[in-house]
Amino acid sequence: MPAPAAPAPKPVFYKDVLPILQKRCQECHRPGEIAPMSFRTYAETRPWAKAIRQAVVTRKMPPWFADPAYGHFANDRSLSKTEIQTLADWADSGALAGDRKDAPPPRDWPSGWNIGTPDAVFEMPAEFPIPASGAVDYQYVILATRFAEDKWIERVEVRPGNRATVHHAVVYIREPGSQWLAGEPGGVAFPLPPGSGHRPNPRSLTTSDILMVYTPGNSSEIWSPGIAKKIEAGSDLILQMHYTATGTATTDRTSIGIVFAKTPPKQAVLTLQMGNDRFVIPPGDPDYRVSVTGTLPNDALLIGLLPHMHLRGKAFEYLLDRGNGAIETLLKVNYYDFHWQIDYRLATPRLLRAGTRLEWVGYFDNSANNPRNPDPAAEVRFGEQSWEEMMIGFFDVLVDAGLTKAKFFERKR
């Protein structure tokens, strides 16, 4: 009679758990980053063992919401079944430390900027005061680059001075000669209050390219060699800040760091968007659908997708019409999380031909079953504040380095 098999050894921190934390978690769970606790050491991690188990078993952490049935993404943070089981078993078996000698070398995380030492830093000139309560109109700050020659940017990072109050930050590249916000003072935060019916202020609308969209969970962009964003000589950066009151009066002073490409790239990154701002979500509706369609004016390579909604956002889809009734799903987010707005980076760029019809679809939960819903009894329309709603699908494409955003939108006849 064969001897019974020996029980599998219990997972321990240094040998089994720490390698997973280094690979999947420490990007955020370390001092100075977005997560509220650090997971670098056993002492730091042990008190959170049960919470870690719950978060990974329910797949709330690491934050990754792309349906695995559609597309492959270079920045996929999701845990494998084996990794989830290891973390769960570690918590269930007493969260043991094991032998420190079995630990992998500490991961060498950068201190401060995640993009490395920036070649240039642009900072809000002063702390901006945020009240304890009430709505704060979008604030704009014009930051002169004073670049005497064109610059190609291969890395960019937006670092809020106070993450708790920054809902989002958009960094626009105002090209030389542009009349957008002409006459406004440079280096001073100024508001552009919404118009009637909570419509965007007409002066806020622009065709300028976007250098970076900061959202919780998306603070930096690092492009591969040969790919970069262009800032023309004489351009300004215009920082759009959306602040949310947190119950305590505070301040923020956001910074932008950039790293220059060492050689001129072959391809330029353009950030595009399609959105719908004419919807009306009925009170109590648990699954309201809002869509927008459009066609590309020229060929481009799709490389990234960033859906944006507010507190009633439930799900989001990026769809491509292949003709003859065939619809391809580029990205399907089944659970949209307002507090983790992720830029999904394609593992392989996807060629989109001129004339390709695109459809972005957002779903909203305005019911009482949505715990984040500010008011299930409200009829909800487009608005800039978090208790209103937005439906925007940002997407990054690659084009020839000699093609500007304005030229890209010139349709061939």
C-alpha distance (Angstrom), angle and dihedral (degrees) to the residues before:
residue distance angle dihedral
M1 . . .
P2 3.82 . .
A3 3.76 117.9 .
P4 3.81 114.4 -106.5
A5 3.76 114.2 -96.3
A6 3.76 115.1 -98.1
P7 3.80 113.2 -107.6
A8 3.78 115.2 -100.7
P9 3.79 111.9 -98.5
K10 3.78 115.7 -101.4
P11 3.81 114.8 -107.1
V12 3.78 113.9 -105.1
F13 3.77 130.9 -161.0
Y14 3.79 104.6 -113.9
K15 3.79 98.7 42.0
D16 3.81 103.2 32.6
V17 3.80 112.6 14.8
L18 3.81 105.3 37.9
P19 3.85 94.2 60.3
I20 3.83 89.1 56.0
L21 3.80 92.2 47.6
Q22 3.80 91.3 50.2
K23 3.80 92.5 49.8
R24 3.81 100.7 39.8
C25 3.80 112.0 16.3
Q26 3.80 116.6 27.3
E27 3.79 92.8 73.4
C28 3.81 85.0 80.2
H29 3.82 102.7 13.1
R30 3.81 99.9 73.3
P31 3.79 134.4 86.4
G32 3.79 115.7 -65.6
E33 3.79 96.2 17.3
I34 3.79 133.4 104.9
A35 3.82 100.1 -88.9
P36 3.84 116.6 89.4
M37 3.81 94.9 -134.3
S38 3.81 136.7 40.2
F39 3.83 126.0 -123.6
R40 3.81 101.6 -171.1
T41 3.80 99.2 109.5
Y42 3.78 139.3 30.5
A43 3.80 91.3 -111.5
E44 3.80 91.0 53.9
T45 3.81 95.0 44.2
R46 3.81 104.8 38.9
P47 3.86 96.3 75.2
W48 3.81 89.4 56.1
A49 3.82 97.9 49.3
K50 3.83 96.2 112.3
A51 3.80 92.3 42.4
I52 3.80 90.2 50.4
R53 3.79 89.9 51.1
Q54 3.79 92.2 52.1
A55 3.80 93.4 45.7
V56 3.81 96.3 50.5
V57 3.81 97.0 40.5
T58 3.80 90.5 53.3
R59 3.84 88.9 41.4
K60 3.79 92.5 -125.7
M61 3.80 87.7 128.1
P62 2.93 136.8 81.9
P63 3.82 87.6 32.8
W64 3.80 107.5 -115.0
F65 3.79 121.9 136.1
A66 3.81 106.4 171.4
D67 3.80 113.9 124.0
P68 3.84 103.9 -116.7
A69 3.81 90.4 -140.8
Y70 3.80 90.9 72.9
G71 3.77 126.6 55.3
H72 3.78 135.3 -25.0
F73 3.79 121.6 -105.2
A74 3.79 131.6 -157.6
N75 3.81 93.7 -144.8
D76 3.82 96.8 47.8
R77 3.81 105.7 152.1
S78 3.79 97.2 -179.4
L79 3.80 119.3 128.9
S80 3.79 123.0 -121.8
K81 3.80 119.4 -118.9
T82 3.81 88.7 -106.7
E83 3.81 92.5 52.8
I84 3.81 91.5 48.7
Q85 3.80 91.0 49.3
T86 3.80 92.0 48.9
L87 3.81 92.9 52.8
A88 3.81 92.2 44.7
D89 3.81 93.1 48.0
W90 3.81 90.8 47.7
A91 3.80 91.4 55.5
D92 3.82 93.1 43.1
S93 3.82 93.8 50.4
G94 3.78 97.3 53.1
A95 3.82 102.5 -80.7
L96 3.81 92.3 -97.2
A97 3.81 121.9 -164.0
G98 3.80 101.1 -141.6
D99 3.81 122.6 -168.6
R100 3.80 115.5 -26.3
K101 3.82 88.7 -146.8
D102 3.83 88.8 69.1
A103 3.81 92.6 61.1
P104 3.79 118.8 113.5
P105 3.81 116.5 -121.1
P106 3.81 111.7 -80.3
R107 3.77 112.3 -91.2
D108 3.79 110.9 -109.0
W109 3.78 101.8 -125.8
P110 3.80 119.0 -177.3
S111 3.77 117.5 -106.5
G112 3.78 112.3 -126.1
W113 3.81 110.5 -18.4
N114 3.82 114.2 49.9
I115 3.82 90.8 -155.4
G116 3.80 92.9 59.9
T117 3.78 123.8 -109.8
P118 3.82 106.9 -19.1
D119 3.80 121.1 -127.6
A120 3.80 88.3 -144.2
V121 3.80 134.8 14.3
F122 3.80 125.8 -160.7
E123 3.79 115.8 -166.1
M124 3.77 134.2 -176.6
P125 3.82 102.8 -99.9
A126 3.80 94.4 -127.1
E127 3.79 142.5 10.2
F128 3.79 110.8 -82.1
P129 3.84 113.7 -139.2
I130 3.81 117.2 -129.5
P131 3.81 117.3 -165.7
A132 3.79 123.0 -130.5
S133 3.81 92.1 -112.9
G134 3.77 142.8 5.9
A135 3.79 134.1 57.7
V136 3.79 120.3 -54.3
D137 3.81 115.1 -152.6
Y138 3.79 116.4 -128.5
Q139 3.78 109.4 -82.6
Y140 3.81 124.2 -144.1
V141 3.80 127.7 -159.7
I142 3.82 122.9 -172.5
L143 3.80 110.6 -147.8
A144 3.80 116.9 -171.5
T145 3.81 113.2 -139.5
R146 3.82 93.7 -163.9
F147 3.80 88.3 -155.4
A148 3.81 108.7 166.3
E149 3.81 90.9 -164.6
D150 3.79 136.9 31.3
K151 3.80 113.5 -80.0
W152 3.79 128.2 -155.5
I153 3.80 114.3 -149.7
E154 3.81 119.9 -151.7
R155 3.81 97.2 171.2
V156 3.79 133.1 29.9
E157 3.79 133.0 173.6
V158 3.79 132.8 -176.2
R159 3.81 114.0 -153.5
P160 3.80 115.9 -172.0
G161 3.75 115.4 -150.4
N162 3.82 87.7 -140.0
R163 3.80 114.1 25.6
A164 3.80 93.5 -177.0
T165 3.79 92.7 69.0
V166 3.84 102.0 34.4
H167 3.80 108.8 95.9
H168 3.79 92.0 177.7
A169 3.79 142.0 -29.6
V170 3.80 125.9 -152.4
V171 3.80 120.5 -164.4
Y172 3.80 112.2 -155.5
I173 3.81 126.3 -167.5
R174 3.80 107.4 -135.2
E175 3.78 104.2 -159.3
P176 3.83 120.9 -140.6
G177 3.78 112.4 -84.0
S178 3.80 94.3 25.1
Q179 3.81 115.3 138.6
W180 3.81 93.2 -155.5
L181 3.82 107.4 131.4
A182 3.79 90.0 -8.1
G183 3.78 110.6 174.6
E184 3.79 95.8 28.8
P185 3.81 114.9 122.9
G186 3.79 118.8 -101.5
G187 3.78 121.5 -124.0
V188 3.81 95.2 17.7
A189 3.81 126.3 103.0
F190 3.80 111.7 -122.0
P191 3.82 131.5 174.7
L192 3.79 129.3 -123.1
P193 3.82 102.3 -161.8
P194 3.81 117.1 -153.2
G195 3.79 119.3 -99.7
S196 3.78 129.3 -121.8
G197 3.77 115.2 -42.1
H198 3.81 89.5 20.9
R199 3.81 89.4 -74.5
P200 3.82 115.9 158.4
N201 3.76 115.2 -89.5
P202 3.83 105.5 -97.1
R203 3.81 89.4 -132.0
S204 3.81 90.0 61.4
L205 3.81 93.2 63.0
T206 3.80 116.5 101.4
T207 3.79 144.1 160.9
S208 3.82 92.5 -148.2
D209 3.78 117.3 124.4
I210 3.80 121.7 -103.1
L211 3.79 119.0 -120.9
M212 3.82 95.2 -169.0
V213 3.80 141.9 -10.4
Y214 3.80 111.8 -148.6
T215 3.78 116.7 -158.3
P216 3.81 130.6 155.1
G217 3.80 102.6 -73.0
N218 3.80 95.3 19.8
S219 3.81 112.6 75.2
S220 3.81 105.7 139.3
E221 3.80 143.7 29.9
I222 3.80 124.2 -151.3
W223 3.79 115.8 -176.5
S224 3.78 125.9 -159.2
P225 3.82 121.5 -104.0
G226 3.79 110.7 -75.2
I227 3.82 92.2 30.2
A228 3.81 125.2 91.3
K229 3.81 148.0 142.0
K230 3.80 118.4 -107.8
I231 3.80 125.5 -131.4
E232 3.79 109.3 -173.6
A233 3.78 120.6 -138.9
G234 3.79 110.1 -87.9
S235 3.80 94.6 23.2
D236 3.79 124.8 140.0
L237 3.78 127.4 -143.6
I238 3.79 112.7 -131.7
L239 3.78 114.3 -159.1
Q240 3.81 117.5 -154.8
M241 3.80 111.3 -162.4
H242 3.80 125.9 -166.6
Y243 3.80 111.4 -167.1
T244 3.80 127.6 -170.5
A245 3.80 121.9 -158.1
T246 3.82 112.7 -120.1
G247 3.81 102.7 -167.2
T248 3.79 94.1 -92.2
A249 3.79 126.4 78.9
T250 3.80 108.0 -115.7
T251 3.80 144.3 146.7
D252 3.80 140.0 -121.7
R253 3.78 135.3 -157.0
T254 3.80 110.4 -177.4
S255 3.82 123.5 -161.3
I256 3.81 133.8 -159.3
G257 3.80 120.7 -150.6
I258 3.80 124.0 -167.6
V259 3.78 135.1 -173.3
F260 3.81 118.6 -154.2
A261 3.80 122.4 -130.6
K262 3.78 110.5 -111.6
T263 3.81 93.2 -139.6
P264 3.82 132.1 23.2
P265 3.82 110.0 -86.1
K266 3.79 128.2 -124.8
Q267 3.79 93.4 -138.4
A268 3.79 133.6 39.4
V269 3.80 125.3 -146.8
L270 3.81 117.3 -130.4
T271 3.79 121.4 -171.2
L272 3.80 111.9 -144.7
Q273 3.78 132.9 176.7
M274 3.78 142.2 -164.3
G275 3.78 120.8 -166.3
N276 3.79 144.2 163.5
D277 3.80 119.1 -134.6
R278 3.82 99.3 166.7
F279 3.80 101.4 77.4
V280 3.80 130.2 119.3
I281 3.82 115.1 -157.7
P282 3.84 110.9 -155.4
P283 3.82 119.8 -129.1
G284 3.80 113.0 -88.8
D285 3.83 95.6 7.5
P286 3.83 107.6 149.2
D287 3.82 98.4 -166.9
Y288 3.79 112.9 25.0
R289 3.83 114.7 170.6
V290 3.81 123.3 -142.9
S291 3.81 122.3 177.0
V292 3.78 141.6 177.8
T293 3.80 129.7 -166.6
G294 3.78 135.1 -164.7
T295 3.80 144.4 150.2
L296 3.79 131.1 -119.8
P297 3.81 115.4 -112.8
N298 3.82 93.7 -149.8
D299 3.79 141.3 9.6
A300 3.80 115.3 -74.9
L301 3.78 141.1 163.4
L302 3.79 113.7 -117.7
I303 3.83 112.5 -138.6
G304 3.82 108.5 158.7
L305 3.82 144.3 24.5
L306 3.82 126.7 -161.8
P307 3.83 117.6 179.3
H308 3.80 117.7 -159.4
M309 3.81 128.6 -163.7
H310 3.80 134.7 135.9
L311 3.81 135.4 -118.3
R312 3.81 95.9 -48.9
G313 3.80 92.3 50.9
K314 3.80 109.8 125.0
A315 3.83 110.3 165.1
F316 3.81 140.2 -9.8
E317 3.80 136.6 -157.3
Y318 3.80 134.1 -167.0
L319 3.82 109.0 -155.8
L320 3.81 132.5 -174.9
D321 3.81 122.9 -157.3
R322 3.80 107.6 -138.2
G323 3.80 93.1 -177.8
N324 3.79 131.8 -108.7
G325 3.78 89.9 63.1
A326 3.82 94.4 -59.4
I327 3.81 113.4 138.0
E328 3.80 121.0 -170.4
T329 3.81 120.1 -157.7
L330 3.80 109.9 -139.7
L331 3.80 95.0 178.9
K332 3.79 133.4 -0.6
V333 3.79 118.5 -169.4
N334 3.80 107.0 -169.0
Y335 3.79 94.6 -178.8
Y336 3.78 115.8 34.9
D337 3.80 113.3 -161.7
F338 3.80 116.4 -160.7
H339 3.81 90.0 -158.7
W340 3.84 94.3 53.4
Q341 3.80 109.2 43.9
I342 3.79 104.1 176.2
D343 3.79 130.9 -162.2
Y344 3.81 103.5 -138.9
R345 3.82 108.8 -146.4
L346 3.80 116.1 -156.3
A347 3.80 114.6 -125.1
T348 3.82 88.4 -141.7
P349 3.83 122.3 24.6
R350 3.82 113.0 -111.3
L351 3.80 118.2 -136.4
L352 3.80 112.7 -129.3
R353 3.80 114.7 -168.8
A354 3.79 123.8 -143.0
G355 3.80 108.6 -87.1
T356 3.79 93.6 28.0
R357 3.80 108.4 150.6
L358 3.78 113.8 -131.8
E359 3.79 128.0 -168.6
W360 3.79 125.4 -167.8
V361 3.82 117.3 -166.6
G362 3.79 128.2 -166.8
Y363 3.81 126.5 -170.5
F364 3.80 123.1 -155.2
D365 3.80 132.3 -159.5
N366 3.80 108.7 -151.7
S367 3.80 93.4 164.4
A368 3.79 131.7 111.1
N369 3.82 87.9 -108.3
N370 3.81 89.3 72.3
P371 3.83 103.2 87.7
R372 3.82 91.4 -159.8
N373 3.79 94.9 51.7
P374 3.83 108.5 121.5
D375 3.83 93.1 -155.3
P376 3.83 124.1 -1.9
A377 3.81 89.6 -169.8
A378 3.81 92.8 60.6
E379 3.77 126.8 100.1
V380 3.80 101.6 -131.7
R381 3.79 128.0 -145.4
F382 3.77 136.7 169.1
G383 3.79 114.6 -63.0
E384 3.78 141.1 148.2
Q385 3.80 97.6 -120.6
S386 3.81 123.3 84.7
W387 3.82 93.9 -114.3
E388 3.82 88.0 58.3
E389 3.80 121.7 58.3
M390 3.77 143.5 -108.9
M391 3.78 133.4 -171.2
I392 3.81 112.1 -163.7
G393 3.77 130.5 149.1
F394 3.80 110.9 -161.1
F395 3.79 116.6 -165.5
D396 3.81 134.2 -179.7
V397 3.80 122.4 -141.6
L398 3.79 135.2 -176.6
V399 3.81 121.1 -129.8
D400 3.78 135.0 167.2
A401 3.80 110.2 -63.9
G402 3.80 90.9 -119.1
L403 3.82 93.5 58.4
T404 3.80 117.4 95.1
K405 3.79 123.0 -156.7
A406 3.81 90.2 -106.9
K407 3.81 91.4 52.2
F408 3.80 91.5 46.5
F409 3.81 89.8 60.6
E410 3.80 93.3 53.6
R411 3.78 102.6 105.2
K412 3.80 118.3 -143.9
R413 3.78 114.6 -121.8
